[in-house]
């Protein structure tokens, strides 16, 4: 009974049981706790690295999330602009291409001035854009802010 009592004691500190009236959910979480404890025991025997059980569980969860990430569901609307593409790579300003309606003086609203959280929002028109991001931006300081700050 010594090993069973010790296993119950270890899992009691970081138990993942929930208040649920469904018996099969309680059984599932108990079996999950037992499986993680068994993995911890095997890890301690095979590895010279000593870590507390709580840290082992956190490391296990992080590795499982990295290995099997959940796909993000699209909720519709515009795509997210916080992609790594705008924060990495080489970006150069260029002129907004002319349209038939505006001709050579084609302008679009600056993305940073319109959606900024760091200063007062404005509706500025700009003749410049980043061609790789397809985003209209003021040449200074908006171009630099858009490509270096995650939350401009």
Secondary structure as GFF3:
##gff-version 3
##sequence-region A 1 152
A	DSSP	alpha_helix	2	13	.	.	.	ID=ss1
A	DSSP	alpha_helix	23	46	.	.	.	ID=ss2
A	DSSP	alpha_helix	53	67	.	.	.	ID=ss3
A	DSSP	alpha_helix	84	87	.	.	.	ID=ss4
A	DSSP	beta_strand	93	95	.	.	.	ID=ss5
A	DSSP	beta_strand	108	109	.	.	.	ID=ss6
A	DSSP	alpha_helix	111	115	.	.	.	ID=ss7
A	DSSP	beta_strand	125	126	.	.	.	ID=ss8
A	DSSP	beta_strand	128	130	.	.	.	ID=ss9
A	DSSP	beta_strand	135	136	.	.	.	ID=ss10
A	DSSP	alpha_helix	142	148	.	.	.	ID=ss11
###
